[in-house]
Amino acid sequence: MTAAATDVHRLFGDIDIYLFDQILRGRIAPGQRIFDAGCGGGRNLVFFLRDGYDVRGIDADADAVAATRQLAAQLAPRLPADAFQVAPLERHTESDESADVVIVSAVLHFAHGHEHFDAMLAGAWRVVAPGGLFFARLASSIGIEHQVQPIGGGRYRLPDGSDRYLVDEARLMAATARLGGQLLDPLKTTVVQGQRAMTTWVLHKPEP
């Protein structure tokens, strides 16, 4: 790894490249409040923690939350001890409309069915403040429709052998309309040959 690449990795960690794109395009500004709805071990939060953002997060995995708390203690000791909580996305206590940016990266496709997906989505969307940004990456059937096997309730077996809840363009557009959101970008899908498809879904929550 070159020195320049090392510096980039130090600043941004293993951030999702499509979230990195939102930063480069100026859609996420210093001083904003970030809520990572499924933070895992904090892979998408290194830059925000280093750069003084007000960061909060949840994850259903206690070990993952412990790892994120440790990361935050190193990079942003100013944050309160309870900034990261163990909680499922559909049942958390973060205040409504309290974050300028909500990140839901590689989370929604773990839904158990349609109702669970809708509940998870509602749990993330309610935190977005008016004028805020909603960023999601999730597995989809877009581009691999004939390579996935339905197993019920909106879940499918993918070519890589995993089972995921999959969306398609129609479901995402219907959800956008139901939420009252506005697409900031067209849906963008990356098809990983012989494995899966991942779609980026970026919304703006309009002011009242």
HELIX and SHEET records of a PDB file:
HELIX    1   1 ALA A    3  PHE A   12  1                                  10    
HELIX    2   2 ILE A   17  LEU A   24  1                                   8    
HELIX    3   3 VAL A   46  ARG A   50  1                                   5    
HELIX    4   4 ALA A   62  LEU A   75  1                                  14    
HELIX    5   5 LEU A  108  PHE A  110  5                                   3    
HELIX    6   6 HIS A  114  TRP A  125  1                                  12    
HELIX    7   7 GLU A  145  GLN A  147  5                                   3    
HELIX    8   8 GLU A  169  LEU A  179  1                                  11    
SHEET    1   A 7 PHE A  84  VAL A  86  0                                        
SHEET    2   A 7 ASP A  54  ASP A  59  1                                        
SHEET    3   A 7 ARG A  33  ALA A  37  1                                        
SHEET    4   A 7 ALA A  99  SER A 105  1                                        
SHEET    5   A 7 VAL A 128  ALA A 139  1                                        
SHEET    6   A 7 ARG A 196  HIS A 204 -1                                        
SHEET    7   A 7 GLN A 182  LEU A 183 -1                                        
SHEET    1   B 7 PHE A  84  VAL A  86  0                                        
SHEET    2   B 7 ASP A  54  ASP A  59  1                                        
SHEET    3   B 7 ARG A  33  ALA A  37  1                                        
SHEET    4   B 7 ALA A  99  SER A 105  1                                        
SHEET    5   B 7 VAL A 128  ALA A 139  1                                        
SHEET    6   B 7 ARG A 196  HIS A 204 -1                                        
SHEET    7   B 7 LYS A 188  VAL A 192 -1                                        
SHEET    1   C 3 GLN A 149  GLY A 152  0                                        
SHEET    2   C 3 ARG A 155  ARG A 157 -1                                        
SHEET    3   C 3 ASP A 163  TYR A 165 -1                                        
END                                                                             
